[in-house]
Amino acid sequence: MTQFCRHLSSALAINNLGGDFTVSPCCYFSHSESVHDLSTLPQLREKWNSADLTKTCSLCIHQEQQKQTSYRQAGFDLMTDSDGLQMLTIAVTKQCNLACASCDSGSSTFWQDENIRNGVENTKVLDRKGTNTDDKLVSWFETLDTTNLRYIKFGGGEPLMNNTHLRILELVNNPQDITIQYTSNYTLYPSDKTLAQWQRFKLVKWIGSIDGVGKQFEYLRWPAKFSTVEKLISKAVAECPGNVMFGIEHTLNPFNIFYYDKIQEWYRDIMLTNRFSDTSDFNIHPCYGTIGIEKTPPALRKKVKEKYGNKHEISIMLDQYPYTEHESAINWVKTLDKWRNLQWGTTFDDITEYFNSH
């Protein structure tokens, strides 16, 4: 067992790239390996453990330097110091029914369609049918020693868009010992077969990616409708098995950070608990890429701190990601407006003026 990080010895992340696969000890590890099967996993673990961790684990190191709880640190709560595979993370599909503002065509088939429709060159072509890749993921799972497995995470794309997750759950022999987690977009309700499988497991964490409320949610998680999400949550809280917990993954970007109080208010009113009054999770993360949090303009940063105070968690997060520039973020939302007949300035009208000054 590697004491620096338990993921290095006891976790595995498999990423389905829409036909090809990569593996790494976790989804934050900076260097993933392309593989055709898992026969070389012991050698890969040796390679991961001997790597320059200041480079491969730079994100966790940065988070800890900024006094945030890193994924490395969280691993000590999720895994024991015993050997063997304890945590498995699988990006089961790139199939997705959304083209979120913070995503791209390498992670979503809907984004691929969006790019092709708008004449974007060099758009990555993803595996649509998924039959071969689904079969491979299932066969790989069958080869793993899951004796000590305690946590399975499913992501995508949208993991509920195909049955790969379900086929894997059906193979688990000790579900009473295992917590499963889904990172979803809360637009698709689980099938009856999925709900039946969920009842077998120790705990189910169904986490929804929600970056705002109302029209702001619909802009950032296009083309989802916020009313659809609210109806699904109400149905889920009322009908899901009692071992199902709910949660929110809220990604902070320059356009939603000022409105953090709005989603907190909605969260408290709508989905604070499951039907047994167990408190649900609310996690915030910085957005990276085209609308990364570092692109929040100085004038808006000042306004956010005036609204929430310098010691508020989002003010602290802003300090952890110093300003770079915001022109690229504005150019991106203007492109989205053109493609989708939207108006970012109307949707986020309280903050538009702060993007016009530095």
Residue frames relative to the residue before (quaternion, step in Angstrom):
aa qw qx qy qz dx dy dz
M 1.0000 0.0000 0.0000 0.0000 0.00 0.00 0.00
T 0.3187 -0.7366 0.5676 0.1836 3.57 -0.84 1.01
Q 0.3374 -0.7872 0.4838 0.1804 3.56 -0.52 1.19
F 0.5584 0.6042 -0.4027 0.4013 3.60 1.13 -0.51
C 0.7848 -0.1052 0.1092 0.6009 3.57 0.95 -0.89
R 0.3858 -0.7561 0.4838 0.2132 3.56 -0.62 1.11
H 0.5368 0.6156 -0.4130 0.4030 3.59 1.19 -0.36
L 0.6104 0.5914 -0.3581 0.3866 3.59 1.00 -0.75
S 0.7816 0.3210 -0.1608 0.5102 3.58 1.02 -0.75
S 0.8303 0.2791 -0.0815 0.4755 3.57 1.00 -0.80
A 0.7001 0.4015 -0.2804 0.5197 3.60 1.21 0.24
L 0.0858 -0.7779 0.6211 0.0411 3.53 -1.27 0.46
A 0.1115 -0.7699 0.6262 0.0518 3.55 -1.00 0.93
I 0.1049 -0.7831 0.6127 0.0215 3.56 -0.78 1.11
N 0.1104 -0.8081 0.5780 0.0259 3.55 -0.70 1.09
N 0.2381 -0.7541 0.6013 0.1145 3.53 -0.71 1.14
L 0.1877 -0.8259 0.5271 0.0697 3.56 -0.39 1.24
G 0.6409 -0.5285 0.3255 0.4517 3.56 1.20 0.39
G 0.8040 -0.0534 0.0021 0.5922 3.55 1.05 0.83
D 0.7448 0.2362 -0.1441 0.6072 3.56 1.13 -0.71
F 0.2550 -0.7763 0.5619 0.1287 3.55 -1.28 0.41
T 0.0702 -0.7500 0.6526 0.0814 3.51 -1.24 0.57
V 0.1650 -0.7657 0.6119 0.1096 3.55 -1.25 0.49
S 0.0487 0.7598 -0.6468 0.0453 3.52 -1.27 0.57
P 0.6249 -0.5450 0.3687 0.4201 3.63 -1.14 0.21
C 0.7838 -0.0556 0.0224 0.6181 3.58 1.20 -0.48
C 0.6420 -0.5610 0.3646 0.3743 3.56 -1.24 0.31
Y 0.6520 0.5016 -0.3218 0.4687 3.62 1.26 -0.15
F 0.4791 0.6645 -0.4321 0.3770 3.59 1.26 -0.23
S 0.4401 -0.7728 0.3937 0.2326 3.58 -0.57 1.12
H 0.7727 0.2839 -0.1739 0.5405 3.60 1.15 -0.38
S 0.0790 -0.7980 0.5973 0.0150 3.57 -0.52 1.18
E 0.3734 -0.7383 0.5319 0.1806 3.54 -1.20 0.64
S 0.3752 -0.6935 0.5659 0.2411 3.58 -0.94 0.90
V 0.0035 0.8148 -0.5771 0.0550 3.59 -0.83 0.99
H 0.3384 -0.7118 0.5775 0.2128 3.52 -1.32 0.44
D 0.7659 -0.0197 -0.0107 0.6426 3.56 1.31 -0.35
L 0.5623 -0.6262 0.4298 0.3271 3.59 -1.28 -0.02
S 0.3420 0.7759 -0.4786 0.2280 3.60 1.22 0.29
T 0.7135 0.4429 -0.2553 0.4791 3.58 1.15 -0.57
L 0.3232 0.7944 -0.4745 0.1981 3.59 1.25 0.15
P 0.6380 0.5162 -0.3587 0.4448 3.68 0.88 -0.72
Q 0.6669 0.4866 -0.3023 0.4765 3.59 0.98 -0.82
L 0.6310 0.5276 -0.3357 0.4591 3.57 1.05 -0.72
R 0.6247 0.5321 -0.3465 0.4546 3.59 0.99 -0.74
E 0.6282 0.5216 -0.3343 0.4707 3.59 1.00 -0.78
K 0.6540 0.5142 -0.3026 0.4650 3.56 1.00 -0.86
W 0.6572 0.5105 -0.3112 0.4589 3.59 0.92 -0.87
N 0.6961 0.4875 -0.2788 0.4474 3.56 0.93 -0.88
S 0.7125 0.4231 -0.2525 0.4996 3.58 1.17 -0.51
A 0.4636 0.6954 -0.4357 0.3340 3.59 1.29 0.00
D 0.5575 -0.5526 0.4883 0.3813 3.54 -1.34 0.24
L 0.2624 -0.8275 0.4781 0.1336 3.55 -0.04 1.30
T 0.5522 0.5914 -0.4075 0.4234 3.59 1.18 -0.32
K 0.6937 0.4204 -0.2649 0.5214 3.57 1.25 -0.41
T 0.7277 0.4435 -0.2623 0.4526 3.57 0.75 -1.01
C 0.7671 0.3149 -0.1613 0.5351 3.59 1.13 -0.64
S 0.2179 0.8397 -0.4782 0.1368 3.56 1.20 0.51
L 0.6259 0.5488 -0.3554 0.4251 3.61 1.02 -0.70
C 0.6679 0.4795 -0.3022 0.4823 3.59 0.90 -0.87
I 0.6322 0.5283 -0.3335 0.4581 3.57 0.98 -0.82
H 0.6482 0.5131 -0.3165 0.4652 3.58 0.97 -0.86
Q 0.6565 0.5162 -0.3178 0.4489 3.58 0.91 -0.90
E 0.6764 0.4880 -0.2973 0.4647 3.57 0.94 -0.84
Q 0.6140 0.5350 -0.3440 0.4674 3.57 1.07 -0.66
Q 0.7144 0.4188 -0.2353 0.5087 3.55 1.17 -0.66
K 0.5252 -0.6769 0.3748 0.3542 3.56 1.32 0.39
Q 0.4545 0.6359 -0.4826 0.3952 3.57 1.14 0.69
T 0.4910 -0.6140 0.5147 0.3421 3.57 -1.23 0.41
S 0.2612 -0.7951 0.5329 0.1249 3.56 -0.56 1.16
Y 0.6485 -0.4954 0.4043 0.4130 3.54 -1.34 0.22
R 0.5798 0.5726 -0.3614 0.4531 3.58 1.14 -0.65
Q 0.6947 0.4690 -0.2754 0.4708 3.57 0.83 -0.98
A 0.6294 0.5391 -0.3347 0.4485 3.59 1.01 -0.78
G 0.5919 0.6098 -0.3521 0.3921 3.56 1.13 -0.66
F 0.6203 0.5511 -0.3469 0.4372 3.59 1.12 -0.57
D 0.6570 0.4754 -0.3078 0.4977 3.58 1.21 -0.41
L 0.7152 0.4686 -0.2431 0.4580 3.57 1.12 -0.69
M 0.7875 0.2248 -0.1072 0.5638 3.59 1.18 -0.57
T 0.4183 -0.6846 0.5376 0.2595 3.55 -1.21 0.59
D 0.6104 -0.5684 0.4043 0.3753 3.57 -1.29 -0.01
S 0.4569 0.6647 -0.4603 0.3708 3.59 1.23 0.34
D 0.5377 -0.6258 0.4607 0.3270 3.54 -1.24 0.45
G 0.6112 0.5644 -0.4186 0.3642 3.54 -1.34 0.12
L 0.6186 -0.5646 0.4089 0.3625 3.53 -1.23 0.52
Q 0.0571 -0.8218 0.5669 -0.0054 3.56 -0.70 1.14
M 0.7915 0.1616 -0.0877 0.5828 3.58 1.14 -0.58
L 0.0522 -0.7911 0.6094 -0.0092 3.55 -0.91 1.01
T 0.0808 -0.7801 0.6202 0.0152 3.55 -0.80 1.09
I 0.0098 -0.8185 0.5729 -0.0425 3.59 -0.71 1.06
A 0.2114 -0.7096 0.6582 0.1359 3.54 -0.86 1.03
V 0.2106 -0.8670 0.4395 0.1037 3.53 0.19 1.34
T 0.8202 0.0086 0.0366 0.5708 3.59 1.09 -0.57
K 0.3351 -0.6912 0.5901 0.2484 3.53 -1.31 0.35
Q 0.4061 0.6857 -0.4894 0.3542 3.56 1.28 0.17
C 0.1391 0.7818 -0.5949 0.1251 3.56 -0.86 0.95
N 0.3554 -0.7418 0.5355 0.1912 3.55 -1.16 0.67
L 0.6894 0.4129 -0.2829 0.5236 3.59 1.29 0.24
A 0.1837 -0.7253 0.6469 0.1474 3.53 -1.38 0.33
C 0.1115 -0.8515 0.5111 0.0357 3.55 0.44 1.27
A 0.6217 -0.5908 0.3761 0.3507 3.55 -1.12 0.73
S 0.7221 0.4386 -0.2380 0.4791 3.57 1.11 -0.62
C 0.6324 0.5469 -0.3158 0.4486 3.60 1.29 -0.07
D 0.2358 -0.7651 0.5789 0.1549 3.59 -1.29 -0.21
S 0.7076 -0.4928 0.3159 0.3958 3.55 -1.33 0.16
G 0.5893 0.5722 -0.3816 0.4240 3.60 1.20 -0.19
S 0.7550 0.3612 -0.1893 0.5135 3.57 1.27 -0.31
S 0.7869 0.2405 -0.1090 0.5578 3.59 1.24 -0.17
T 0.4162 -0.7007 0.5235 0.2485 3.57 -0.84 0.98
F 0.6129 0.5395 -0.3581 0.4529 3.58 1.10 -0.61
W 0.6274 0.5108 -0.3316 0.4853 3.58 1.09 -0.69
Q 0.6005 0.5507 -0.3603 0.4542 3.57 1.05 -0.69
D 0.6528 0.5052 -0.3082 0.4728 3.58 0.93 -0.88
E 0.6353 0.5422 -0.3192 0.4478 3.55 1.01 -0.85
N 0.6693 0.4968 -0.2975 0.4655 3.58 0.92 -0.89
I 0.6657 0.5005 -0.3047 0.4620 3.55 0.90 -0.92
R 0.6404 0.5403 -0.3119 0.4480 3.56 0.99 -0.86
N 0.7649 0.3480 -0.1790 0.5117 3.57 1.08 -0.70
G 0.5781 -0.6672 0.3416 0.3224 3.55 1.23 0.52
V 0.3270 0.7435 -0.5186 0.2670 3.59 1.11 0.61
E 0.3567 -0.7523 0.5176 0.1971 3.57 -0.73 1.05
N 0.8281 0.2490 -0.1929 0.4638 3.54 -1.35 0.44
T 0.2606 0.7669 -0.5379 0.2339 3.57 1.04 0.75
K 0.4413 -0.6991 0.4953 0.2667 3.58 -0.79 1.02
V 0.2838 -0.7533 0.5725 0.1558 3.58 -0.86 1.01
L 0.1928 -0.8100 0.5500 0.0646 3.55 -0.60 1.18
D 0.5786 -0.5726 0.4560 0.3598 3.53 -1.25 0.54
R 0.2712 -0.8058 0.5104 0.1287 3.58 -0.56 1.18
K 0.7325 0.4385 -0.2596 0.4514 3.55 0.69 -1.06
G 0.2488 -0.8379 0.4571 0.1647 3.52 1.11 -0.72
T 0.4148 0.7478 -0.4615 0.2362 3.61 1.22 -0.14
N 0.7055 0.4626 -0.2747 0.4612 3.58 0.77 -1.02
T 0.6844 0.4755 -0.2909 0.4699 3.57 0.89 -0.90
D 0.6190 0.5355 -0.3453 0.4592 3.59 1.03 -0.70
D 0.6568 0.5120 -0.3034 0.4631 3.56 0.92 -0.93
K 0.6529 0.5180 -0.3199 0.4507 3.56 0.98 -0.82
L 0.6452 0.5179 -0.3280 0.4561 3.60 0.91 -0.84
V 0.6611 0.5044 -0.3043 0.4646 3.56 0.95 -0.88
S 0.6652 0.4935 -0.3053 0.4698 3.58 0.94 -0.86
W 0.6133 0.5372 -0.3462 0.4641 3.59 1.06 -0.68
F 0.6408 0.5275 -0.3316 0.4486 3.57 0.92 -0.88
E 0.6427 0.5413 -0.3186 0.4387 3.57 1.02 -0.80
T 0.6734 0.4972 -0.2992 0.4580 3.60 1.14 -0.56
L 0.5992 0.5966 -0.3590 0.3952 3.60 1.19 -0.38
D 0.3974 -0.6555 0.5822 0.2712 3.53 -1.20 0.62
T 0.0675 -0.8428 0.5338 -0.0142 3.57 -0.26 1.28
T 0.2466 0.8097 -0.5015 0.1791 3.59 1.24 0.39
N 0.7869 0.3022 -0.1378 0.5200 3.57 0.93 -0.95
L 0.3858 0.7478 -0.4694 0.2675 3.58 1.28 0.10
R 0.0544 -0.8272 0.5590 -0.0162 3.56 -0.82 1.04
Y 0.7980 0.1813 -0.0729 0.5701 3.61 1.19 -0.36
I 0.0109 -0.7703 0.6374 -0.0107 3.57 -0.92 0.99
K 0.1042 -0.7876 0.6063 0.0351 3.55 -0.84 1.04
F 0.1370 -0.7786 0.6090 0.0645 3.55 -0.93 0.96
G 0.0516 0.7827 -0.6185 0.0464 3.54 -0.97 0.93
G 0.2824 -0.7604 0.5598 0.1692 3.53 -1.29 -0.14
G 0.3631 0.1453 0.8940 0.2188 1.54 -1.80 -1.81
E 0.5773 -0.5152 0.4784 0.4153 3.48 -1.30 -0.60
P 0.3567 -0.7978 0.4403 0.2058 3.62 -0.22 1.26
L 0.6657 0.5101 -0.3159 0.4437 3.61 1.13 -0.50
M 0.5218 0.6567 -0.4110 0.3573 3.61 1.26 0.05
N 0.7793 0.1358 -0.1505 0.5929 3.59 1.20 -0.17
N 0.5958 -0.6316 0.3947 0.3004 3.57 -1.29 0.18
T 0.3332 0.7638 -0.5047 0.2257 3.61 1.18 0.21
H 0.6390 0.5257 -0.3267 0.4568 3.58 0.92 -0.87
L 0.6588 0.5209 -0.3043 0.4495 3.57 0.98 -0.88
R 0.6478 0.5192 -0.3158 0.4594 3.58 0.96 -0.86
I 0.6481 0.5060 -0.3153 0.4738 3.57 1.05 -0.73
L 0.6440 0.5270 -0.3276 0.4474 3.60 0.92 -0.87
E 0.6384 0.5504 -0.3241 0.4296 3.57 1.01 -0.80
L 0.6729 0.5035 -0.2864 0.4601 3.59 1.21 -0.48
V 0.5450 0.6369 -0.3984 0.3724 3.59 1.22 -0.29
N 0.2752 -0.8044 0.5125 0.1205 3.57 -0.71 1.14
N 0.7753 0.2766 -0.1570 0.5457 3.61 1.19 -0.43
P 0.0179 0.8601 -0.5097 0.0110 3.61 0.80 0.97
Q 0.5986 0.5921 -0.3620 0.4001 3.58 1.11 -0.59
D 0.6883 0.4628 -0.2701 0.4890 3.59 1.26 -0.32
I 0.7171 0.4948 -0.2091 0.4441 3.56 1.25 -0.38
T 0.2481 -0.7146 0.6378 0.1449 3.51 -1.15 0.84
I 0.1189 -0.7786 0.6116 0.0748 3.57 -0.95 0.87
Q 0.1204 -0.7945 0.5943 0.0333 3.54 -1.11 0.75
Y 0.1365 -0.7659 0.6252 0.0621 3.54 -1.08 0.86
T 0.1517 -0.7249 0.6612 0.1195 3.54 -1.05 0.83
S 0.0212 0.8331 -0.5348 0.1398 3.51 -0.28 1.39
N 0.4544 -0.6755 0.4898 0.3119 3.57 -1.27 -0.06
Y 0.4488 -0.7387 0.4130 0.2870 3.58 1.30 0.28
T 0.5253 0.6017 -0.4509 0.3983 3.59 0.98 0.77
L 0.7352 0.3455 -0.2050 0.5460 3.61 1.25 -0.33
Y 0.3112 -0.7532 0.5524 0.1754 3.56 -0.85 1.00
P 0.5415 -0.6382 0.4292 0.3395 3.62 -0.93 0.81
S 0.5212 -0.6249 0.4841 0.3218 3.55 -1.16 0.66
D 0.6625 -0.4903 0.3772 0.4224 3.56 -1.28 0.29
K 0.6329 0.5303 -0.3318 0.4562 3.60 1.04 -0.76
T 0.6415 0.5181 -0.3218 0.4653 3.56 1.03 -0.80
L 0.6620 0.5042 -0.3080 0.4612 3.59 0.89 -0.90
A 0.6301 0.5270 -0.3327 0.4632 3.57 1.06 -0.73
Q 0.6498 0.4986 -0.3101 0.4827 3.58 1.03 -0.77
W 0.6240 0.5626 -0.3459 0.4176 3.57 0.94 -0.83
Q 0.6305 0.5640 -0.3363 0.4138 3.57 1.00 -0.76
R 0.6143 0.5780 -0.3410 0.4151 3.58 1.19 -0.49
F 0.7096 0.5200 -0.2542 0.4019 3.57 1.09 -0.68
K 0.6744 -0.5103 0.3685 0.3860 3.51 -1.29 0.52
L 0.7761 -0.1337 0.1457 0.5989 3.56 0.87 -1.02
V 0.1518 -0.7589 0.6268 0.0901 3.56 -1.16 0.70
K 0.1045 -0.7704 0.6268 0.0523 3.57 -0.84 1.01
W 0.0726 -0.7897 0.6092 -0.0050 3.54 -0.50 1.24
I 0.0682 -0.8375 0.5406 -0.0418 3.53 -0.21 1.38
G 0.1855 -0.7970 0.5688 0.0830 3.57 -0.88 0.97
S 0.3537 -0.7133 0.5667 0.2120 3.57 -1.02 0.85
I 0.1338 0.7901 -0.5760 0.1614 3.56 -0.33 1.28
D 0.1274 -0.8509 0.5095 0.0124 3.57 -0.44 1.24
G 0.7976 0.0175 -0.0191 0.6026 3.58 1.25 0.23
V 0.4043 -0.6798 0.5402 0.2875 3.55 -1.29 -0.15
G 0.8299 0.2387 -0.1655 0.4764 3.54 -1.27 0.44
K 0.8500 -0.1135 0.1103 0.5024 3.54 -1.03 -0.90
Q 0.6172 0.5443 -0.3546 0.4440 3.60 1.09 -0.57
F 0.6077 0.5190 -0.3422 0.4942 3.57 1.06 -0.70
E 0.6879 0.5021 -0.2845 0.4401 3.56 0.85 -0.99
Y 0.6196 0.5183 -0.3455 0.4776 3.59 1.13 -0.54
L 0.7465 0.4252 -0.2264 0.4591 3.58 0.79 -1.04
R 0.7721 0.2696 -0.1474 0.5563 3.61 1.12 -0.62
W 0.1003 0.8485 -0.5059 0.1181 3.55 1.04 0.87
P 0.6636 -0.2238 -0.7098 -0.0759 1.59 -2.02 1.58
A 0.2095 0.8004 -0.5348 0.1717 3.61 1.06 0.68
K 0.3034 -0.7204 0.5949 0.1875 3.54 -1.23 0.59
F 0.4971 -0.6866 0.4416 0.2940 3.56 -0.80 0.99
S 0.6084 0.5569 -0.3542 0.4407 3.58 1.06 -0.66
T 0.6084 0.5485 -0.3442 0.4588 3.59 1.10 -0.70
V 0.6580 0.5098 -0.3002 0.4659 3.57 0.94 -0.90
E 0.6694 0.5027 -0.3085 0.4516 3.59 0.87 -0.89
K 0.6497 0.5081 -0.3177 0.4678 3.58 0.99 -0.82
L 0.6422 0.5183 -0.3265 0.4607 3.58 0.98 -0.82
I 0.6521 0.5167 -0.3224 0.4515 3.59 0.90 -0.87
S 0.6490 0.5161 -0.3193 0.4588 3.58 0.90 -0.88
K 0.6586 0.5031 -0.2975 0.4739 3.56 0.97 -0.89
A 0.6731 0.5147 -0.2963 0.4407 3.57 0.92 -0.95
V 0.6544 0.5119 -0.3154 0.4585 3.58 0.90 -0.89
A 0.7026 0.4752 -0.2624 0.4601 3.57 1.02 -0.81
E 0.8273 0.3179 -0.1064 0.4508 3.58 0.93 -0.89
C 0.5801 0.6129 -0.3976 0.3602 3.63 1.06 -0.53
P 0.6334 -0.5251 0.3946 0.4090 3.60 -1.17 0.49
G 0.6312 -0.6010 0.3530 0.3402 3.55 -1.12 0.67
N 0.6482 0.5165 -0.3262 0.4546 3.60 1.21 -0.35
V 0.5462 0.6072 -0.3981 0.4178 3.59 1.29 0.13
M 0.1236 -0.7704 0.6243 0.0397 3.52 -0.84 1.10
F 0.2883 -0.7620 0.5579 0.1582 3.57 -1.14 0.60
G 0.0352 0.8089 -0.5863 0.0258 3.54 -1.22 0.34
I 0.3392 -0.7189 0.5759 0.1907 3.50 -1.38 0.28
E 0.1407 -0.7076 0.6834 0.1115 3.52 -1.16 0.77
H 0.0493 -0.8116 0.5814 -0.0292 3.56 -0.45 1.25
T 0.1614 -0.8083 0.5641 0.0486 3.56 -0.53 1.23
L 0.2870 -0.7924 0.5212 0.1344 3.56 -0.58 1.19
N 0.0379 0.7795 -0.6222 0.0621 3.54 -0.90 1.02
P 0.7216 -0.4617 0.2735 0.4374 3.64 -1.18 0.20
F 0.7070 0.4912 -0.2647 0.4344 3.60 1.12 -0.59
N 0.7681 0.3522 -0.2117 0.4911 3.61 1.09 -0.53
I 0.5042 0.7036 -0.4181 0.2757 3.59 1.18 -0.39
F 0.6240 0.5443 -0.3404 0.4454 3.61 1.05 -0.66
Y 0.7317 0.4372 -0.2144 0.4770 3.58 1.14 -0.71
Y 0.2400 0.8126 -0.5026 0.1717 3.58 1.20 0.41
D 0.6289 0.5521 -0.3398 0.4292 3.60 1.01 -0.72
K 0.6151 0.5702 -0.3470 0.4196 3.59 1.11 -0.65
I 0.7057 0.4308 -0.2854 0.4847 3.59 0.86 -0.87
Q 0.5957 0.5508 -0.3690 0.4534 3.59 1.11 -0.55
E 0.6458 0.5131 -0.3120 0.4716 3.57 1.00 -0.83
W 0.6513 0.5073 -0.3053 0.4746 3.58 0.96 -0.88
Y 0.6460 0.5368 -0.3128 0.4435 3.56 0.94 -0.91
R 0.6687 0.4993 -0.3004 0.4618 3.58 0.89 -0.88
D 0.7039 0.4731 -0.2657 0.4585 3.58 1.03 -0.79
I 0.7938 0.3863 -0.1541 0.4437 3.56 0.93 -0.96
M 0.8672 0.0256 0.0536 0.4944 3.59 0.64 -1.00
L 0.1763 0.8040 -0.5473 0.1518 3.56 0.89 0.83
T 0.8186 0.1383 -0.0431 0.5558 3.60 0.98 -0.77
N 0.4473 -0.5994 0.5576 0.3600 3.52 -1.36 0.06
R 0.7430 -0.4342 0.2475 0.4450 3.60 -1.21 -0.05
F 0.6779 0.4225 -0.3048 0.5187 3.60 1.27 -0.09
S 0.5381 -0.6763 0.3581 0.3534 3.55 1.33 0.49
D 0.3560 0.6942 -0.5320 0.3292 3.57 1.10 0.68
T 0.4715 -0.7001 0.4587 0.2777 3.58 -0.79 0.99
S 0.3324 -0.7446 0.5471 0.1891 3.57 -0.89 0.93
D 0.5546 -0.6210 0.4503 0.3225 3.54 -1.28 0.38
F 0.0318 -0.7444 0.6647 0.0552 3.54 -1.24 0.57
N 0.0057 0.8226 -0.5642 0.0703 3.54 -0.35 1.30
I 0.1697 -0.7717 0.6034 0.1075 3.56 -1.01 0.79
H 0.0591 -0.7821 0.6203 -0.0019 3.52 -1.14 0.80
P 0.4827 -0.6313 0.5019 0.3414 3.58 -1.14 0.46
C 0.3946 -0.6805 0.5609 0.2581 3.56 -1.09 0.69
Y 0.1934 -0.7600 0.6107 0.1099 3.55 -1.13 0.74
G 0.7110 0.5045 -0.3055 0.3830 3.56 -1.27 0.09
T 0.8770 -0.1030 0.0563 0.4659 3.54 -1.17 -0.73
I 0.7811 0.1409 -0.0959 0.6006 3.59 1.07 -0.68
G 0.0893 0.8386 -0.5265 0.1077 3.54 0.91 0.98
I 0.6198 -0.5894 0.3788 0.3536 3.55 -1.10 0.70
E 0.5960 0.5847 -0.3637 0.4130 3.59 1.14 -0.54
K 0.6347 0.5324 -0.3197 0.4600 3.58 1.28 -0.26
T 0.3935 0.6957 -0.4925 0.3444 3.59 1.25 0.33
P 0.4284 -0.7389 0.4520 0.2574 3.64 -0.54 1.14
P 0.6393 -0.5512 0.3755 0.3828 3.62 -1.11 0.62
A 0.6589 0.5138 -0.3220 0.4452 3.60 0.91 -0.85
L 0.6639 0.4784 -0.3027 0.4887 3.58 1.05 -0.71
R 0.5898 0.5593 -0.3638 0.4550 3.58 1.05 -0.68
K 0.6459 0.5194 -0.3090 0.4664 3.56 0.96 -0.90
K 0.6675 0.5068 -0.2958 0.4585 3.57 0.95 -0.90
V 0.6282 0.5344 -0.3281 0.4607 3.59 1.01 -0.81
K 0.6867 0.4789 -0.2864 0.4660 3.58 0.92 -0.90
E 0.6128 0.5308 -0.3481 0.4707 3.57 1.10 -0.61
K 0.6809 0.5007 -0.2802 0.4551 3.57 1.03 -0.81
Y 0.8226 0.2743 -0.1041 0.4870 3.58 0.83 -1.01
G 0.5047 -0.6386 0.4346 0.3855 3.60 1.20 -0.42
N 0.6022 -0.6168 0.3826 0.3324 3.56 -1.08 0.72
K 0.7159 0.4563 -0.2542 0.4633 3.59 1.12 -0.57
H 0.4444 0.6773 -0.4663 0.3554 3.59 1.26 0.08
E 0.6262 -0.5934 0.3562 0.3590 3.58 -1.07 0.75
I 0.6866 0.4599 -0.3205 0.4631 3.62 0.96 -0.64
S 0.5919 0.5386 -0.3691 0.4726 3.60 1.15 -0.48
I 0.6370 0.5182 -0.3138 0.4767 3.55 1.03 -0.82
M 0.6520 0.5122 -0.3185 0.4594 3.58 0.97 -0.84
L 0.6093 0.5441 -0.3501 0.4585 3.60 1.02 -0.71
D 0.6579 0.5074 -0.3092 0.4627 3.59 0.97 -0.84
Q 0.6538 0.5297 -0.3084 0.4436 3.56 1.13 -0.64
Y 0.7480 0.2691 -0.1687 0.5828 3.58 1.27 -0.33
P 0.2098 -0.8327 0.5008 0.1087 3.59 0.26 1.29
Y 0.6319 -0.5682 0.3953 0.3487 3.51 -1.21 0.67
T 0.1699 -0.7612 0.6188 0.0931 3.56 -1.09 0.82
E 0.6702 -0.3567 0.2951 0.5801 3.55 0.57 -1.26
H 0.2421 -0.7900 0.5387 0.1645 3.60 -1.17 0.33
E 0.4265 0.7221 -0.4598 0.2919 3.59 1.26 -0.04
S 0.6524 0.5178 -0.3273 0.4461 3.60 0.97 -0.79
A 0.6303 0.5236 -0.3365 0.4640 3.60 1.06 -0.69
I 0.6517 0.5029 -0.3103 0.4754 3.58 1.00 -0.82
N 0.6382 0.5200 -0.3290 0.4626 3.58 0.97 -0.82
W 0.6466 0.5319 -0.3198 0.4435 3.56 1.03 -0.79
V 0.7032 0.4395 -0.2930 0.4760 3.62 0.79 -0.91
K 0.5952 0.5399 -0.3736 0.4634 3.61 1.12 -0.47
T 0.6162 0.5240 -0.3352 0.4830 3.57 1.11 -0.67
L 0.6496 0.5083 -0.3108 0.4722 3.57 0.95 -0.86
D 0.6234 0.5434 -0.3367 0.4503 3.58 0.99 -0.80
K 0.6678 0.5074 -0.2948 0.4579 3.55 0.96 -0.91
W 0.6937 0.4838 -0.2758 0.4568 3.56 0.90 -0.92
R 0.8177 0.3154 -0.0997 0.4712 3.55 0.93 -0.95
N 0.4093 -0.7234 0.4565 0.3174 3.56 1.30 0.08
L 0.4075 0.6869 -0.4811 0.3614 3.54 0.91 1.05
Q 0.2169 -0.7483 0.6053 0.1629 3.57 -1.31 0.06
W 0.2846 -0.7941 0.5098 0.1692 3.56 -0.16 1.26
G 0.6411 0.5573 -0.3256 0.4151 3.59 1.02 -0.76
T 0.6561 0.4790 -0.3014 0.4992 3.56 1.15 -0.60
T 0.6570 0.5268 -0.3020 0.4467 3.56 1.01 -0.84
F 0.7843 0.1993 -0.0921 0.5802 3.57 1.02 -0.83
D 0.0798 0.8871 -0.4530 0.0382 3.55 1.03 0.87
D 0.5947 0.5848 -0.3754 0.4041 3.62 1.15 -0.39
I 0.7873 0.3633 -0.1591 0.4720 3.59 1.10 -0.54
T 0.4146 0.7464 -0.4634 0.2372 3.61 1.19 -0.16
E 0.6381 0.5578 -0.3419 0.4059 3.59 0.96 -0.80
Y 0.6585 0.5359 -0.3168 0.4229 3.59 1.08 -0.64
F 0.6195 0.5160 -0.3473 0.4789 3.57 1.27 -0.17
N 0.6326 0.5306 -0.3280 0.4589 3.57 1.27 -0.10
S 0.7442 0.2828 -0.1944 0.5731 3.56 1.31 -0.01
H 0.4198 -0.7073 0.5108 0.2499 3.59 -1.17 0.48
